[in-house]
């Protein structure tokens, strides 16, 4: 009679697993506050000393044309758009009757914001 093959004994083997995933930070104690950075604009046509004024879009207007009219260069259309994100969703779709803010922009590059009325 032959003896059966002896099977290996794994009874004393131990294993462990550690993850390579980084621990996630705990943000449970984070507190936030919201402060607006929107300029306070005076009534129609006035900047109230803020260096900004309002303009009502007319038929045929584009932001580039408005920029050229008030700032002397069409390239400032993006600043007008950014100042009016709350009312303009698409810079290519503005409508007659919309009132927009004309922000003060450093047009001449001297570091000082210039009033869109030239004043």
HELIX and SHEET records of a PDB file:
HELIX    1   1 UNK A   63  UNK A   71  1                                   9    
HELIX    2   2 UNK A   74  UNK A   76  5                                   3    
HELIX    3   3 UNK A   77  UNK A   83  1                                   7    
SHEET    1   A 2 UNK A  53  UNK A  56  0                                        
SHEET    2   A 2 UNK A  99  UNK A 102 -1                                        
END                                                                             
